[in-house]
Amino acid sequence: MTQEKTKGAAALWSGRFNEPVTELVKHYTASVTFDQRLAEFDIEGSLAHARMLHAVDILGGEDLASIENGLAQIRDEIRSGKFTWSVDLEDVHFNIERRLTALVGDAGKRLHTARSRNDQVATDVRLYLRSATDEITALIKNAQRALLDLADQHTETILPGYTHMQVAQPVSYAHHLMAYFEMLARDAQRLGDCRKRVNRLPLGAAALAGTTFPIDRMMVAKALGFDGVCENSIDAVSDRDFAIEFCAAGALIMTHLSRFCEEIIIWMNPRFAFVDLADRFCTGSSIMPQKKNPDVPELIRGKTGRVNGSLVALLTLMKGQPLAYNKDNQEDKEPLFDTVDTLSASLRVFGDLLGGIKVNVEAMRNAALEGYATATDLADYLVKKGVPFREAHEAVAQTVKFAEGRGCDLAALTLPELQQFSALIEDDVFAALTLEGGLKARSHIGGTAPARVKKAISKARKSLV
């Protein structure tokens, strides 16, 4: 059966109006160009609603069968690209409803009994976001696995740890990578917490006050896999805090990816030369033939602003709305959809990028020797000899100043030179002043000792099973 030619949205909702909307208004208010991605979720919700209506004797068996068959055909048409979307019908809901009516007649008109587009769209968005959350959580875990694979190769690799972008203390490069693992772990936890609040059924709230029909909301919730229902009908249709919360979690995910990418960009610079990135993640210059630009990390860094913007857009969208539903909420979808798309694409390429990082172990180690990274180890050495920490701190500061004057590292000073600053310094000090010794000494939980980092990697792998 061919699709019925659309005759405008007036046939669906505007019987009390004296004139149709203009073409300008029609295109300005239509959302079907972007909300059609909710189609499968709209059909899923409609099927659950129809079966509930039948179960409570509102919808007859023949009508239910017709609706089920019609929606199945529409779903096939959408998947195959044969469905004709019409701006005249405003949104995904009206497009599907009109097609269903064309296919099954009056049964299609009865489907909207005991619901409104207000609770219908809120349900569709929650179903969509639940699915997107699960997909993005899986992508986070894939990125975490890639981090672990890289960390496994570099538990013994020494990196200068920085504070204020100045050399601070030597760390295992694997330990540095594991910091990002922990960030992403919290990101996944935040998404899991957000999912709990997403996974509540609005359907049954109708326009805002509920319905006079004897519906069974818990039946629909169970059929759609929701954990429960939205307890207040006004709140169910009017708030989008679940979408805002998702975007906030998304902004943090992108912030974490951006920080890592910023380091890759800096470390690829020849002044650092800590890492190189596989060519597939880089581009050249149209004028400078020697250039190898880290485009993918830069773009992830840039797209972080895009997700931050979506979060601000949704917060601003909601801040001045009186209860209950307002047309403003049509504007929730594009920022939300864009956040989902940006997160998905960024996490996919980030996980791949991690496998394209080549580490310059020698350059990292040499850099750690340049900034007196073992100065704290010398202070700790003196404290263990009985010197109060503040006195030890001052003694080491004077030692560093002396070494700077000599243009050498602390470990290159002779024992007599070191003893100028504390008579308690003995031959065993040199073990404390090596980079390897500094790493090995920090063997507590959360420390950078290679043996401890290996245990952390093993524990982390188990957490992803």
C-alpha positions as CSV (number, residue, x, y, z in Angstrom):
1,M,0.0,0.0,0.0
2,T,1.5,3.4,-1.0
3,Q,1.8,6.1,1.6
4,E,-1.1,8.6,1.8
5,K,-0.2,12.0,0.5
6,T,0.1,14.4,3.5
7,K,-2.5,17.2,3.7
8,G,-0.8,19.3,6.4
9,A,-0.8,19.1,10.2
10,A,-4.1,20.8,10.5
11,A,-6.0,17.5,10.0
12,L,-4.3,16.2,13.2
13,W,-4.6,18.9,15.7
14,S,-6.0,22.3,14.5
15,G,-9.7,21.8,14.1
16,R,-10.4,24.8,16.4
17,F,-8.2,27.1,14.3
18,N,-9.5,29.3,11.5
19,E,-6.4,29.2,9.3
20,P,-3.4,26.9,8.8
21,V,0.1,27.8,9.8
22,T,2.1,29.5,7.1
23,E,4.9,27.7,5.3
24,L,7.4,29.9,7.2
25,V,6.0,28.8,10.5
26,K,5.6,25.2,9.4
27,H,9.3,24.9,8.6
28,Y,10.3,26.9,11.7
29,T,8.4,24.7,14.1
30,A,9.0,21.4,12.5
31,S,11.4,19.0,14.2
32,V,11.1,15.9,11.9
33,T,14.4,16.7,10.2
34,F,16.2,15.8,13.4
35,D,13.8,13.9,15.7
36,Q,13.3,11.1,13.1
37,R,16.2,9.4,14.8
38,L,13.7,8.6,17.6
39,A,11.5,6.6,15.2
40,E,12.4,3.1,16.4
41,F,11.9,4.2,20.0
42,D,8.6,5.8,19.1
43,I,7.4,2.6,17.6
44,E,8.6,0.6,20.6
45,G,6.8,2.9,23.0
46,S,3.6,2.8,20.8
47,L,3.6,-1.0,20.8
48,A,3.9,-1.2,24.5
49,H,1.1,1.4,24.9
50,A,-1.2,-0.4,22.5
51,R,-0.8,-3.7,24.3
52,M,-1.5,-2.1,27.6
53,L,-4.7,-0.5,26.2
54,H,-5.8,-3.9,25.0
55,A,-5.0,-5.5,28.4
56,V,-7.2,-3.0,30.2
57,D,-10.0,-3.4,27.6
58,I,-9.7,0.0,26.0
59,L,-8.5,-1.3,22.7
60,G,-9.9,-4.4,20.9
61,G,-8.0,-7.4,19.8
62,E,-8.4,-6.7,16.1
63,D,-7.3,-3.1,16.5
64,L,-4.2,-4.3,18.4
65,A,-3.3,-6.7,15.7
66,S,-3.7,-4.1,13.0
67,I,-1.6,-1.6,15.0
68,E,1.1,-4.2,15.5
69,N,1.2,-5.2,11.9
70,G,1.1,-1.6,10.7
71,L,3.9,-0.5,13.0
72,A,6.0,-3.5,12.0
73,Q,5.6,-2.4,8.3
74,I,6.5,1.2,9.2
75,R,9.6,0.0,11.0
76,D,10.7,-2.0,7.9
77,E,10.0,1.0,5.7
78,I,12.2,3.2,7.9
79,R,15.0,0.7,8.1
80,S,15.0,0.3,4.4
81,G,14.9,4.0,3.7
82,K,11.5,3.8,1.9
83,F,9.6,5.8,4.5
84,T,8.7,9.3,3.3
85,W,9.2,12.0,6.0
86,S,7.0,15.1,5.7
87,V,7.7,18.5,7.2
88,D,3.9,19.1,6.9
89,L,3.4,16.5,9.6
90,E,5.8,18.4,12.0
91,D,7.5,15.6,13.9
92,V,8.4,12.0,14.1
93,H,5.2,11.2,16.0
94,F,2.7,12.6,13.6
95,N,4.6,11.2,10.6
96,I,4.4,7.7,12.0
97,E,0.8,8.1,13.2
98,R,-0.4,9.4,9.8
99,R,1.3,6.5,8.0
100,L,-0.2,4.0,10.5
101,T,-3.7,5.4,9.9
102,A,-3.2,5.2,6.2
103,L,-2.2,1.5,6.6
104,V,-4.8,0.3,9.1
105,G,-7.5,2.9,9.2
106,D,-9.4,3.7,12.5
107,A,-7.2,1.4,14.5
108,G,-4.4,3.8,13.9
109,K,-6.5,6.7,15.1
110,R,-7.2,4.8,18.4
111,L,-3.6,4.4,19.3
112,H,-3.3,7.9,20.8
113,T,-5.9,7.1,23.3
114,A,-4.8,8.0,26.9
115,R,-1.5,9.6,25.9
116,S,-0.2,13.0,24.6
117,R,2.7,13.9,22.5
118,N,4.1,15.4,25.7
119,D,4.5,12.1,27.5
120,Q,5.2,10.3,24.2
121,V,8.2,12.4,23.3
122,A,9.5,12.3,26.9
123,T,9.4,8.5,26.7
124,D,11.0,8.3,23.3
125,V,13.9,10.5,24.4
126,R,14.4,8.4,27.5
127,L,14.5,5.2,25.5
128,Y,16.9,6.8,23.1
129,L,19.2,8.1,25.8
130,R,19.2,4.8,27.7
131,S,20.4,3.1,24.6
132,A,23.0,5.8,23.9
133,T,24.2,5.6,27.5
134,D,24.8,1.9,27.2
135,E,26.7,2.3,23.9
136,I,28.9,5.1,25.2
137,T,29.6,3.2,28.4
138,A,30.9,0.3,26.3
139,L,33.1,2.7,24.3
140,I,34.6,4.0,27.5
141,K,35.5,0.5,28.6
142,N,37.1,-0.1,25.2
143,A,39.2,3.0,25.6
144,Q,40.1,1.9,29.1
145,R,41.3,-1.5,27.7
146,A,43.4,0.4,25.2
147,L,44.9,2.4,28.0
148,L,45.7,-0.8,29.9
149,D,47.4,-2.3,26.9
150,L,49.6,0.7,26.5
151,A,50.3,0.9,30.3
152,D,51.3,-2.8,30.3
153,Q,54.2,-1.9,28.0
154,H,55.6,0.9,30.1
155,T,55.5,0.1,33.8
156,E,59.3,0.5,33.9
157,T,59.3,3.6,31.6
158,I,60.3,6.7,33.6
159,L,58.4,9.9,32.9
160,P,59.0,13.3,34.5
161,G,55.9,14.0,36.5
162,Y,54.8,17.6,36.3
163,T,53.1,20.1,38.5
164,H,52.6,23.6,37.1
165,M,54.2,22.1,33.9
166,Q,57.5,22.0,35.8
167,V,59.4,18.8,36.5
168,A,58.3,17.6,39.9
169,Q,59.0,13.9,40.6
170,P,59.8,10.8,38.4
171,V,56.8,8.6,37.7
172,S,56.2,5.4,35.8
173,Y,54.6,6.3,32.4
174,A,52.2,3.5,33.0
175,H,51.2,5.1,36.3
176,H,50.5,8.3,34.4
177,L,48.3,6.4,31.9
178,M,46.4,4.8,34.8
179,A,45.4,8.2,36.0
180,Y,43.3,8.5,32.9
181,F,41.9,5.0,33.4
182,E,40.6,6.2,36.8
183,M,39.1,9.3,35.2
184,L,37.3,7.2,32.7
185,A,36.2,4.8,35.4
186,R,34.4,7.6,37.2
187,D,32.9,8.7,33.9
188,A,31.4,5.3,33.4
189,Q,30.1,5.4,37.0
190,R,28.5,8.8,36.4
191,L,26.8,7.5,33.3
192,G,25.5,4.5,35.3
193,D,24.1,6.8,37.9
194,C,22.5,9.0,35.3
195,R,21.0,5.9,33.6
196,K,19.1,5.2,36.8
197,R,17.3,8.5,36.5
198,V,16.8,8.2,32.8
199,N,15.2,4.8,33.2
200,R,11.8,6.0,34.4
201,L,8.6,5.9,32.4
202,P,6.8,9.2,31.6
203,L,4.1,7.6,29.5
204,G,0.7,7.8,31.3
205,A,1.3,11.4,32.3
206,A,-0.5,12.4,29.1
207,A,-0.4,16.2,28.5
208,L,0.4,17.1,32.2
209,A,-2.4,15.8,34.5
210,G,-2.7,12.1,33.7
211,T,-5.6,10.5,32.0
212,T,-9.2,9.5,32.8
213,F,-8.7,6.0,31.3
214,P,-7.8,3.1,33.6
215,I,-4.3,2.6,32.3
216,D,-1.6,0.3,33.7
217,R,1.6,2.3,33.7
218,M,3.6,-0.4,35.4
219,M,2.8,-2.8,32.7
220,V,4.2,-0.4,30.1
221,A,7.2,0.3,32.2
222,K,8.0,-3.4,32.5
223,A,7.4,-4.0,28.8
224,L,9.9,-1.2,27.9
225,G,12.5,-2.2,30.5
226,F,12.1,0.8,32.7
227,D,12.9,0.5,36.4
228,G,9.7,2.4,37.4
229,V,7.5,5.3,36.5
230,C,7.8,9.0,36.9
231,E,5.7,9.6,40.0
232,N,4.4,13.1,39.2
233,S,2.6,13.6,35.9
234,I,3.6,17.3,35.6
235,D,7.2,16.6,36.3
236,A,7.2,13.7,33.9
237,V,6.5,15.8,30.8
238,S,8.1,19.1,31.8
239,D,11.7,18.5,33.0
240,R,14.7,17.5,31.0
241,D,17.1,17.2,33.9
242,F,18.0,13.7,32.9
243,A,19.2,15.0,29.5
244,I,21.1,17.8,31.2
245,E,22.7,15.3,33.6
246,F,23.8,13.2,30.7
247,C,25.4,16.2,28.9
248,A,27.2,17.1,32.1
249,A,28.6,13.6,32.3
250,G,29.5,13.9,28.6
251,A,31.3,17.2,29.2
252,L,33.4,15.5,31.8
253,I,34.2,12.6,29.5
254,M,35.3,15.0,26.8
255,T,37.3,17.1,29.3
256,H,39.3,13.9,30.3
257,L,39.9,13.0,26.6
258,S,40.9,16.6,25.9
259,R,43.5,16.6,28.7
260,F,45.1,13.5,27.4
261,C,45.1,14.8,23.8
262,E,46.7,18.1,25.0
263,E,49.6,16.0,26.4
264,I,50.0,14.1,23.2
265,I,50.1,17.4,21.3
266,I,52.7,18.8,23.6
267,W,54.8,15.7,23.8
268,M,54.9,15.3,20.0
269,N,56.6,18.7,19.8
270,P,60.4,18.2,19.1
271,R,61.2,20.1,22.3
272,F,59.7,17.2,24.2
273,A,59.8,14.3,21.7
274,F,58.3,12.0,24.3
275,V,55.9,10.3,21.8
276,D,55.2,10.0,18.2
277,L,51.7,9.3,16.7
278,A,50.9,7.0,13.9
279,D,50.6,8.7,10.6
280,R,46.9,7.7,10.3
281,F,46.0,10.2,13.0
282,C,48.0,13.1,11.5
283,T,48.0,15.3,8.5
284,G,50.6,17.4,6.7
285,S,50.7,21.0,5.7
286,S,49.7,22.5,2.3
287,I,52.8,24.6,2.3
288,M,55.4,23.2,4.8
289,P,56.4,19.7,3.7
290,Q,58.1,18.7,6.9
291,K,55.0,19.1,9.1
292,K,53.2,16.2,10.9
293,N,50.2,17.7,12.6
294,P,48.3,15.9,15.4
295,D,44.9,16.6,13.9
296,V,42.9,13.9,15.7
297,P,44.0,14.9,19.2
298,E,43.5,18.5,18.3
299,L,40.0,17.8,17.0
300,I,39.0,15.9,20.1
301,R,40.3,18.8,22.2
302,G,38.2,21.1,20.0
303,K,35.0,19.1,20.1
304,T,35.1,19.3,23.9
305,G,33.9,22.8,23.6
306,R,31.0,21.6,21.4
307,V,29.8,19.3,24.2
308,N,30.3,22.0,26.8
309,G,28.1,24.2,24.7
310,S,25.4,21.6,24.5
311,L,25.3,21.4,28.3
312,V,25.0,25.2,28.6
313,A,22.3,25.2,25.9
314,L,20.2,22.7,27.8
315,L,20.6,24.5,31.1
316,T,19.6,27.7,29.5
317,L,16.7,26.1,27.8
318,M,15.2,24.9,31.1
319,K,16.0,27.8,33.4
320,G,13.0,30.0,32.7
321,Q,10.3,27.5,31.9
322,P,7.1,27.5,34.0
323,L,5.4,24.2,34.5
324,A,4.4,22.1,32.6
325,Y,5.4,21.4,29.0
326,N,6.5,24.2,26.7
327,K,7.4,24.2,23.0
328,D,10.9,25.3,24.1
329,N,11.6,21.6,24.9
330,Q,11.7,20.8,21.2
331,E,15.1,22.4,21.4
332,D,16.4,19.7,23.8
333,K,17.0,17.2,21.0
334,E,19.7,18.7,18.8
335,P,22.1,19.5,21.7
336,L,21.4,16.0,23.1
337,F,21.8,14.2,19.8
338,D,25.0,16.2,19.0
339,T,26.4,15.3,22.4
340,V,25.8,11.6,21.8
341,D,27.3,11.7,18.4
342,T,30.3,13.7,19.5
343,L,31.0,11.4,22.4
344,S,30.6,8.2,20.4
345,A,32.9,9.4,17.6
346,S,35.5,10.8,19.9
347,L,35.6,7.7,22.1
348,R,35.9,5.5,19.1
349,V,38.8,7.4,17.6
350,F,40.4,7.9,21.0
351,G,40.5,4.1,21.6
352,D,42.1,3.6,18.2
353,L,44.6,6.5,18.8
354,L,45.9,4.9,21.9
355,G,47.2,2.0,19.8
356,G,49.0,4.4,17.6
357,I,51.2,6.0,20.3
358,K,54.9,5.3,20.0
359,V,56.8,6.2,23.2
360,N,60.4,7.6,23.2
361,V,61.6,6.0,26.4
362,E,65.0,7.6,26.3
363,A,63.6,11.1,25.8
364,M,61.3,10.7,28.7
365,R,64.1,9.5,31.0
366,N,66.5,12.3,29.9
367,A,63.8,14.9,30.6
368,A,63.3,13.5,34.1
369,L,67.1,14.1,34.8
370,E,66.8,17.8,33.8
371,G,64.6,19.2,36.6
372,Y,66.0,17.8,39.8
373,A,63.1,15.3,40.0
374,T,64.7,13.4,42.9
375,A,64.9,16.4,45.2
376,T,62.0,15.2,47.3
377,D,63.6,11.9,47.6
378,L,66.7,13.5,49.1
379,A,64.5,15.4,51.6
380,D,62.7,12.1,52.5
381,Y,66.2,10.5,52.9
382,L,67.1,13.2,55.5
383,V,63.8,12.9,57.3
384,K,64.5,9.1,57.7
385,K,67.8,10.1,59.2
386,G,65.9,12.1,61.9
387,V,65.9,15.6,60.3
388,P,62.6,17.5,60.7
389,F,61.0,17.8,57.3
390,R,61.1,21.6,57.1
391,E,64.8,21.6,57.8
392,A,65.3,18.8,55.3
393,H,63.3,20.8,52.7
394,E,65.6,23.8,53.2
395,A,68.8,21.8,53.1
396,V,67.7,20.2,49.8
397,A,66.7,23.6,48.4
398,Q,70.3,24.8,49.1
399,T,71.6,21.6,47.5
400,V,69.6,22.1,44.3
401,K,70.8,25.7,44.1
402,F,74.4,24.4,44.4
403,A,73.8,21.8,41.7
404,E,72.3,24.4,39.4
405,G,75.4,26.4,39.8
406,R,77.5,23.4,38.8
407,G,75.1,22.6,35.9
408,C,74.6,19.0,37.0
409,D,72.0,16.7,38.5
410,L,71.9,15.9,42.2
411,A,73.1,12.4,41.6
412,A,76.2,13.8,39.9
413,L,77.4,15.6,43.1
414,T,80.1,14.0,45.1
415,L,79.5,12.8,48.6
416,P,81.6,15.6,50.2
417,E,79.6,18.1,48.2
418,L,76.3,16.7,49.4
419,Q,77.6,16.6,53.0
420,Q,78.1,20.4,52.9
421,F,74.3,20.6,53.4
422,S,73.9,17.8,56.0
423,A,76.4,15.8,57.9
424,L,73.9,12.9,58.0
425,I,74.3,12.2,54.3
426,E,76.1,8.9,53.7
427,D,77.0,6.7,50.7
428,D,73.5,5.2,50.7
429,V,72.2,8.5,49.5
430,F,72.9,7.7,45.9
431,A,70.4,4.9,45.8
432,A,67.8,7.4,46.8
433,L,68.9,9.9,44.1
434,T,68.4,7.6,41.1
435,L,65.2,7.8,39.1
436,E,64.6,4.1,39.4
437,G,65.1,4.3,43.2
438,G,62.6,7.2,43.4
439,L,60.0,5.1,41.6
440,K,60.6,1.9,43.5
441,A,60.4,3.6,46.9
442,R,56.8,4.7,46.3
443,S,55.3,1.2,46.7
444,H,52.1,2.0,48.7
445,I,48.6,1.7,47.2
446,G,48.3,4.3,44.5
447,G,52.0,4.8,44.3
448,T,54.2,4.9,41.2
449,A,56.4,1.9,42.0
450,P,56.4,-0.4,38.9
451,A,55.4,-3.4,41.0
452,R,52.5,-1.5,42.5
453,V,51.5,-0.2,39.0
454,K,51.5,-3.8,37.7
455,K,49.1,-4.7,40.4
456,A,46.9,-1.7,39.6
457,I,46.7,-2.7,36.0
458,S,45.8,-6.3,36.9
459,K,43.0,-5.1,39.2
460,A,41.8,-2.7,36.5
461,R,41.5,-5.4,34.0
462,K,39.4,-7.5,36.3
463,S,37.1,-4.5,36.9
464,L,36.3,-4.4,33.1
465,V,35.2,-8.1,32.9
